[in-house]
Amino acid sequence: MRAIVIGGGIMGLCSALALQQTGHRVTVYEQGSIPNPMGSSVDHHRLIRHPYGPLTGYAMMINSAFKAWGRLWSQLGQTLFHATGTLVTASDDTAWVDQSLSDMNALGIRVEALSADGIRHRAPMIRADGFEKAAWIDSGGVLFAEPIVAAIARHLVLSGVTVNTNTPVVDIDPVRGSVTLADGTRARAEIVIVACGPWVRELVPSIMGRVKPSRQVVAYLEPPPHLADAWRTAPMILDIHGAGGIYAVPPVGGTGLKVGDHTFSRKGHPSRKREVKPGEAERLFEACRSRFLELDAYRIAHAKTCFYTVEADERFILEKQDRAVIVTGFSGHGFKFGALMGEIVAGLTNERLTPTEATELAAGRIADRKRIEALTSLCSD
Ligand SMILES: Cc1cc2nc3c(=O)[nH]c(=O)nc-3n(C[C@H](O)[C@H](O)[C@H](O)COP(=O)(O)OP(=O)(O)OC[C@H]3O[C@@H](n4cnc5c(N)ncnc54)[C@H](O)[C@@H]3O)c2cc1C
């Protein structure tokens, strides 16, 4: 079967790979370069973690996500992941952490409640006060995002997939399975995967009320020299402060120390105003003060903007519409599921999953680990 994939981010590339692996003739169209620094998928790193607060269905899907990454590493001949473990602190409202720890228990993942001394031992550069609950979770780590995107694209080309960069698709006809390129050329396939990240509304206007591009600022910090080693072996840090808080990604594998916040801006257009405005990086820096010791000894190395594609309940959208499959709404937490989502797209295309099963799985509405494993293994058999 011929398949067209629109979008060369993690979702489009993983879908292309899984489709190619299951015998389809695949063509990818990407409006920019691959990796495209404007896309959601392209930065030094993305986190993969088990704790998921109220979204238990995603916590239960992480083991399947790790297995899908394992299959991807085998195909690529390299592992682009670094295990760090996860340190969670919560203040104001501990419901997110309480639910996460109960899920870890159900999954058999080792968790350690941390006292102030425990925090000092695990992450000596973190403030060991001002939290109501803190825990070490013995799983999770860093996916090297940009190298992963680049490696999959290379692998696709070597495997015979046609990858067209700098080739925007300007229109799709889901009923006919056709796409129109900027120069007016048309291409057709039995299946069209629309994986356009924060640009999805331009090709699928009907998705309008359901997803919103959300401009987010992240900052790379340079720690003082005496804390550099501690950061290089640090866990990822999730600081949950009421409905907000910050996260810190340790500088593993030659990457930078990155911080971001958990609050969606729900504003902006992914092609416009990408520069960081005066004061934005400094505000994020200040948000780190309640968790970082000696913050004034740090320097903002650089800051950048990136776009989430936010769905109201942070649930992914993977839906079949005639000959099109729309994959979007990854809401700031999709990368870790990229390899698995690609397999689910192929599972749906190959009728190993029903449209309802694929949609429910992607939306994290199946909170039963065994059922998730049974369904996802149908896609990768
Ligand atoms: C700051 C930040 C931090 C994040 N942290 C994490 C994290 O720690 N863990 C995690 O799991 N997830 C995280 N995410 C979310 C994750 O990165 C995204 O969910 C994921 O990358 C979405 O991938 P995508 O392929 O859907 O979108 P994209 O990567 O944006 O890919 C879409 C591609 O489609 C192309 N395109 C769009 N329109 C067209 C068109 N008309 N024609 C051709 N090509 C087109 C675009 O150029 C783009 O390359 C984070 C995101 C951001 C922004």
The ligand as an ORCA input file, in Angstrom:
! r2SCAN-3c Opt
* xyz 0 1
  C       9.667     22.802     25.369
  C       9.126     21.439     25.145
  C       9.439     20.439     26.052
  C       8.915     19.158     25.876
  N       9.280     18.193     26.751
  C       8.857     16.923     26.545
  C       9.336     15.891     27.372
  O      10.148     16.103     28.267
  N       8.884     14.639     27.133
  C       8.012     14.365     26.131
  O       7.632     13.206     25.990
  N       7.559     15.333     25.321
  C       7.956     16.591     25.500
  N       7.534     17.589     24.679
  C       6.508     17.306     23.661
  C       7.050     16.638     22.439
  O       8.267     17.230     22.052
  C       5.993     16.737     21.335
  O       4.810     16.153     21.824
  C       6.419     15.993     20.090
  O       7.694     16.391     19.696
  C       5.409     16.273     18.972
  O       5.923     15.729     17.766
  P       5.190     15.958     16.395
  O       5.879     15.095     15.413
  O       3.723     15.795     16.592
  O       5.376     17.503     16.065
  P       6.609     18.280     15.392
  O       7.879     17.859     15.952
  O       6.283     19.728     15.455
  O       6.586     17.791     13.911
  C       5.652     18.267     12.966
  C       6.399     18.485     11.685
  O       5.455     18.703     10.641
  C       5.988     19.673      9.765
  N       4.864     20.276      9.054
  C       3.861     21.002      9.580
  N       2.990     21.375      8.619
  C       3.448     20.849      7.471
  C       2.975     20.866      6.134
  N       1.839     21.518      5.804
  N       3.682     20.241      5.178
  C       4.831     19.550      5.509
  N       5.331     19.525      6.758
  C       4.638     20.146      7.724
  C       6.683     20.658     10.696
  O       7.631     21.429     10.020
  C       7.289     19.723     11.740
  O       8.622     19.364     11.424
  C       8.047     18.891     24.797
  C       7.761     19.881     23.863
  C       8.296     21.153     24.020
  C       7.972     22.179     23.006
*
